[in-house]
Amino acid sequence: MRAQRVACQVCRGPVSAGFTRCYQCDLHWRIAGGQLADAVVPIGYAVKGGQFGTDLWRYKWDDDAAAAGRLQRILWDFLRGHAGCVQRAAGMTSPPTRLAVVPSGQGRAGPHPLERIVASCLALPRVSLSSCAQPAARGRQVDPGWIQVSGGVAGERVLVIDDTWVSGGSAQSAAVALRRAGAVRVAVVVLGRHVNPADPRVAALRSARILHPQCASRPAGL
């Protein structure tokens, strides 16, 4: 008998019985289909109230240097050990050629603090993504219209880094915007896939072996 799927095949969040994608990822697929990211790879689960989830909040809203340092080490270690796994999961025949960071959807002034973390871990040529809409105007769904792509991406393989995944709307909007600008492959690496410990489906994630695409590494945080 086939084992019951407990994690969304896209974002590795909890999924309802009988489904392969969670509600949000299924909605993204119905909106954008094949323009979405070729692979979404969360490094770990950010459990509400846990250290990892708290760091993902404090590094950008409290400008917490210690939290930023811990997140930098997590990203560095993951890329050092699993960059090839991400490449294969996205169907890239060779490593990414461009790097992008998902912009803030909260109207933040100045550079996103994730930019500093990513710059310390990766030296790929950058593609600038910027917000060109008010946060209230875009909501949580896939809407590439709020993202402006600066820099040529036609024919490029793009690695996108985001800090958190709740609905996935921001990261997938970035992926679609890059596709429409000409990128041939897009892989999204997310530091933390937020999960709520009060959700009864999360218990199944705690006991199951949830793999990163094509490698035997379990997301941290559970």
C-alpha positions as a Markdown table, in Angstrom:
| # | Residue | x | y | z |
|---|---|---|---|---|
| 1 | Met | 0.0 | 0.0 | 0.0 |
| 2 | Arg | 1.3 | 3.4 | -0.9 |
| 3 | Ala | 2.2 | 5.6 | 2.0 |
| 4 | Gln | 0.0 | 8.6 | 2.7 |
| 5 | Arg | 1.6 | 11.9 | 1.5 |
| 6 | Val | 2.1 | 14.2 | 4.4 |
| 7 | Ala | 4.0 | 17.1 | 2.7 |
| 8 | Cys | 3.2 | 19.3 | -0.3 |
| 9 | Gln | 5.3 | 18.2 | -3.2 |
| 10 | Val | 6.1 | 21.9 | -3.9 |
| 11 | Cys | 6.8 | 23.6 | -0.6 |
| 12 | Arg | 7.0 | 20.6 | 1.8 |
| 13 | Gly | 4.4 | 22.2 | 4.1 |
| 14 | Pro | 1.5 | 20.1 | 5.5 |
| 15 | Val | -1.0 | 18.8 | 3.0 |
| 16 | Ser | -4.5 | 17.4 | 3.5 |
| 17 | Ala | -5.2 | 13.8 | 3.0 |
| 18 | Gly | -5.5 | 12.7 | -0.7 |
| 19 | Phe | -3.7 | 15.8 | -2.1 |
| 20 | Thr | -0.2 | 16.2 | -3.5 |
| 21 | Arg | -0.1 | 20.0 | -3.2 |
| 22 | Cys | -1.2 | 22.2 | -0.3 |
| 23 | Tyr | -4.0 | 24.7 | -0.9 |
| 24 | Gln | -1.8 | 27.6 | -1.7 |
| 25 | Cys | 0.5 | 25.8 | -4.0 |
| 26 | Asp | -2.4 | 24.3 | -5.9 |
| 27 | Leu | -3.9 | 27.8 | -6.2 |
| 28 | His | -0.5 | 29.1 | -7.6 |
| 29 | Trp | -0.5 | 26.2 | -10.1 |
| 30 | Arg | -4.0 | 27.1 | -11.3 |
| 31 | Ile | -2.9 | 30.8 | -11.7 |
| 32 | Ala | 0.5 | 30.4 | -13.3 |
| 33 | Gly | 1.1 | 26.7 | -14.1 |
| 34 | Gly | 4.4 | 26.1 | -15.9 |
| 35 | Gln | 5.7 | 29.6 | -15.2 |
| 36 | Leu | 6.2 | 28.8 | -11.6 |
| 37 | Ala | 9.6 | 27.8 | -10.2 |
| 38 | Asp | 11.1 | 24.6 | -11.4 |
| 39 | Ala | 12.0 | 23.6 | -7.8 |
| 40 | Val | 11.2 | 25.1 | -4.4 |
| 41 | Val | 13.7 | 23.9 | -1.7 |
| 42 | Pro | 13.1 | 25.0 | 1.9 |
| 43 | Ile | 16.2 | 24.6 | 4.0 |
| 44 | Gly | 14.2 | 24.0 | 7.2 |
| 45 | Tyr | 10.9 | 24.2 | 9.0 |
| 46 | Ala | 10.4 | 27.5 | 10.9 |
| 47 | Val | 8.2 | 26.4 | 13.8 |
| 48 | Lys | 6.3 | 29.2 | 15.4 |
| 49 | Gly | 7.9 | 30.1 | 18.7 |
| 50 | Gly | 11.1 | 28.1 | 18.0 |
| 51 | Gln | 14.6 | 29.5 | 17.7 |
| 52 | Phe | 14.7 | 29.3 | 13.9 |
| 53 | Gly | 11.3 | 31.0 | 13.4 |
| 54 | Thr | 12.3 | 33.7 | 15.9 |
| 55 | Asp | 15.6 | 34.4 | 14.1 |
| 56 | Leu | 13.8 | 34.8 | 10.8 |
| 57 | Trp | 11.7 | 37.5 | 12.4 |
| 58 | Arg | 14.4 | 39.3 | 14.5 |
| 59 | Tyr | 17.1 | 39.5 | 11.9 |
| 60 | Lys | 15.1 | 41.9 | 9.8 |
| 61 | Trp | 12.7 | 43.6 | 12.1 |
| 62 | Asp | 14.9 | 44.0 | 15.1 |
| 63 | Asp | 18.2 | 44.2 | 13.1 |
| 64 | Asp | 19.5 | 41.3 | 15.3 |
| 65 | Ala | 23.1 | 40.6 | 14.3 |
| 66 | Ala | 23.3 | 37.3 | 16.2 |
| 67 | Ala | 20.2 | 36.1 | 14.4 |
| 68 | Ala | 21.5 | 37.2 | 11.1 |
| 69 | Gly | 24.8 | 35.3 | 11.8 |
| 70 | Arg | 22.9 | 32.1 | 12.6 |
| 71 | Leu | 20.9 | 32.4 | 9.4 |
| 72 | Gln | 24.1 | 33.1 | 7.4 |
| 73 | Arg | 25.6 | 29.9 | 8.7 |
| 74 | Ile | 22.5 | 27.9 | 7.8 |
| 75 | Leu | 22.5 | 29.2 | 4.2 |
| 76 | Trp | 26.2 | 28.7 | 3.8 |
| 77 | Asp | 26.2 | 25.1 | 5.1 |
| 78 | Phe | 23.2 | 24.2 | 3.0 |
| 79 | Leu | 24.6 | 25.6 | -0.2 |
| 80 | Arg | 28.0 | 23.9 | 0.4 |
| 81 | Gly | 26.4 | 20.5 | 0.9 |
| 82 | His | 23.3 | 20.7 | -1.4 |
| 83 | Ala | 23.8 | 23.1 | -4.2 |
| 84 | Gly | 24.0 | 20.2 | -6.7 |
| 85 | Cys | 20.7 | 18.8 | -5.3 |
| 86 | Val | 18.9 | 22.1 | -6.0 |
| 87 | Gln | 20.4 | 22.2 | -9.5 |
| 88 | Arg | 19.2 | 18.7 | -10.3 |
| 89 | Ala | 15.7 | 19.3 | -8.7 |
| 90 | Ala | 15.3 | 22.3 | -11.0 |
| 91 | Gly | 16.3 | 20.4 | -14.1 |
| 92 | Met | 19.4 | 22.5 | -14.6 |
| 93 | Thr | 22.1 | 20.7 | -16.7 |
| 94 | Ser | 24.8 | 23.0 | -15.2 |
| 95 | Pro | 24.9 | 25.4 | -12.2 |
| 96 | Pro | 22.8 | 28.6 | -12.0 |
| 97 | Thr | 24.2 | 31.5 | -13.9 |
| 98 | Arg | 22.3 | 34.3 | -12.1 |
| 99 | Leu | 21.3 | 35.1 | -8.5 |
| 100 | Ala | 18.2 | 37.0 | -7.3 |
| 101 | Val | 16.8 | 37.9 | -3.9 |
| 102 | Val | 13.0 | 38.2 | -3.4 |
| 103 | Pro | 12.3 | 41.8 | -2.5 |
| 104 | Ser | 10.3 | 42.8 | 0.7 |
| 105 | Gly | 6.6 | 42.9 | 0.3 |
| 106 | Gln | 6.1 | 45.0 | 3.4 |
| 107 | Gly | 7.2 | 48.4 | 2.0 |
| 108 | Arg | 10.6 | 48.2 | 3.7 |
| 109 | Ala | 12.9 | 51.2 | 3.0 |
| 110 | Gly | 16.5 | 50.5 | 1.9 |
| 111 | Pro | 18.2 | 47.2 | 1.1 |
| 112 | His | 16.6 | 44.0 | 2.4 |
| 113 | Pro | 18.8 | 42.5 | 5.2 |
| 114 | Leu | 18.7 | 39.2 | 3.3 |
| 115 | Glu | 20.8 | 40.8 | 0.6 |
| 116 | Arg | 23.8 | 41.0 | 3.0 |
| 117 | Ile | 23.4 | 37.3 | 4.0 |
| 118 | Val | 23.2 | 36.1 | 0.5 |
| 119 | Ala | 26.2 | 38.3 | -0.7 |
| 120 | Ser | 28.3 | 36.6 | 2.0 |
| 121 | Cys | 27.5 | 33.1 | 0.7 |
| 122 | Leu | 27.2 | 33.4 | -3.1 |
| 123 | Ala | 29.2 | 35.3 | -5.8 |
| 124 | Leu | 27.0 | 34.8 | -8.8 |
| 125 | Pro | 26.1 | 37.8 | -11.1 |
| 126 | Arg | 23.0 | 39.4 | -9.7 |
| 127 | Val | 19.6 | 40.1 | -11.1 |
| 128 | Ser | 17.8 | 42.9 | -9.3 |
| 129 | Leu | 14.2 | 42.3 | -8.2 |
| 130 | Ser | 12.4 | 45.3 | -6.8 |
| 131 | Ser | 8.8 | 46.0 | -5.7 |
| 132 | Cys | 6.8 | 48.3 | -7.9 |
| 133 | Ala | 3.5 | 48.1 | -6.0 |
| 134 | Gln | 2.1 | 48.9 | -2.6 |
| 135 | Pro | 1.9 | 45.8 | -0.3 |
| 136 | Ala | -1.8 | 46.1 | 0.1 |
| 137 | Ala | -2.3 | 46.0 | -3.7 |
| 138 | Arg | -0.7 | 42.6 | -4.3 |
| 139 | Gly | -2.0 | 40.3 | -1.6 |
| 140 | Arg | -0.6 | 36.8 | -1.0 |
| 141 | Gln | -1.2 | 35.2 | -4.4 |
| 142 | Val | 1.0 | 34.9 | -7.4 |
| 143 | Asp | 1.2 | 38.3 | -9.1 |
| 144 | Pro | 4.3 | 39.0 | -11.0 |
| 145 | Gly | 3.1 | 42.6 | -11.7 |
| 146 | Trp | 4.5 | 43.9 | -8.4 |
| 147 | Ile | 8.0 | 42.8 | -9.2 |
| 148 | Gln | 10.4 | 44.6 | -11.5 |
| 149 | Val | 13.3 | 42.7 | -13.0 |
| 150 | Ser | 16.4 | 44.7 | -13.8 |
| 151 | Gly | 19.2 | 43.0 | -15.7 |
| 152 | Gly | 19.2 | 40.6 | -18.6 |
| 153 | Val | 18.0 | 37.1 | -17.8 |
| 154 | Ala | 17.1 | 35.8 | -21.2 |
| 155 | Gly | 18.4 | 32.2 | -21.5 |
| 156 | Glu | 19.7 | 32.3 | -17.9 |
| 157 | Arg | 19.4 | 29.8 | -15.1 |
| 158 | Val | 18.4 | 31.7 | -12.0 |
| 159 | Leu | 18.8 | 30.8 | -8.3 |
| 160 | Val | 16.3 | 32.8 | -6.2 |
| 161 | Ile | 16.8 | 33.1 | -2.4 |
| 162 | Asp | 14.0 | 34.0 | 0.0 |
| 163 | Asp | 13.9 | 34.1 | 3.7 |
| 164 | Thr | 10.5 | 32.7 | 4.6 |
| 165 | Trp | 7.6 | 30.9 | 2.9 |
| 166 | Val | 4.1 | 31.3 | 4.3 |
| 167 | Ser | 1.9 | 31.3 | 1.3 |
| 168 | Gly | 4.7 | 31.3 | -1.2 |
| 169 | Gly | 3.1 | 34.1 | -3.1 |
| 170 | Ser | 6.2 | 36.4 | -3.1 |
| 171 | Ala | 8.7 | 33.7 | -4.1 |
| 172 | Gln | 6.5 | 32.3 | -6.9 |
| 173 | Ser | 5.7 | 35.9 | -8.1 |
| 174 | Ala | 9.5 | 36.4 | -8.5 |
| 175 | Ala | 9.8 | 33.1 | -10.3 |
| 176 | Val | 7.0 | 34.0 | -12.8 |
| 177 | Ala | 8.5 | 37.5 | -13.3 |
| 178 | Leu | 11.9 | 36.0 | -14.1 |
| 179 | Arg | 10.3 | 33.5 | -16.5 |
| 180 | Arg | 8.5 | 36.2 | -18.4 |
| 181 | Ala | 11.8 | 38.1 | -18.6 |
| 182 | Gly | 13.3 | 35.1 | -20.4 |
| 183 | Ala | 14.9 | 32.9 | -17.7 |
| 184 | Val | 14.9 | 29.3 | -18.8 |
| 185 | Arg | 15.2 | 27.7 | -15.4 |
| 186 | Val | 14.3 | 29.1 | -11.9 |
| 187 | Ala | 15.1 | 27.4 | -8.6 |
| 188 | Val | 13.9 | 28.9 | -5.3 |
| 189 | Val | 15.8 | 28.2 | -2.0 |
| 190 | Val | 13.9 | 29.3 | 1.1 |
| 191 | Leu | 15.6 | 29.5 | 4.5 |
| 192 | Gly | 12.4 | 28.7 | 6.5 |
| 193 | Arg | 9.1 | 27.1 | 5.6 |
| 194 | His | 6.8 | 28.4 | 8.3 |
| 195 | Val | 4.6 | 25.8 | 10.0 |
| 196 | Asn | 2.2 | 26.3 | 12.9 |
| 197 | Pro | 2.7 | 23.7 | 15.7 |
| 198 | Ala | -1.0 | 24.0 | 16.4 |
| 199 | Asp | -1.8 | 22.5 | 13.0 |
| 200 | Pro | -2.6 | 18.8 | 13.6 |
| 201 | Arg | -1.0 | 18.0 | 10.2 |
| 202 | Val | 2.4 | 19.2 | 11.4 |
| 203 | Ala | 2.6 | 16.2 | 13.7 |
| 204 | Ala | 2.9 | 14.0 | 10.6 |
| 205 | Leu | 5.8 | 16.1 | 9.4 |
| 206 | Arg | 7.6 | 15.5 | 12.7 |
| 207 | Ser | 7.5 | 11.8 | 12.4 |
| 208 | Ala | 8.0 | 11.4 | 8.6 |
| 209 | Arg | 11.3 | 11.6 | 6.7 |
| 210 | Ile | 10.7 | 14.6 | 4.5 |
| 211 | Leu | 13.5 | 14.9 | 1.9 |
| 212 | His | 15.0 | 17.7 | 0.0 |
| 213 | Pro | 14.7 | 17.0 | -3.7 |
| 214 | Gln | 17.0 | 14.2 | -4.8 |
| 215 | Cys | 19.1 | 14.1 | -1.6 |
| 216 | Ala | 18.7 | 12.5 | 1.7 |
| 217 | Ser | 18.7 | 15.6 | 3.9 |
| 218 | Arg | 15.8 | 16.3 | 6.3 |
| 219 | Pro | 14.8 | 19.9 | 6.7 |
| 220 | Ala | 15.8 | 21.3 | 10.1 |
| 221 | Gly | 13.5 | 22.7 | 12.7 |
| 222 | Leu | 11.3 | 19.8 | 13.6 |
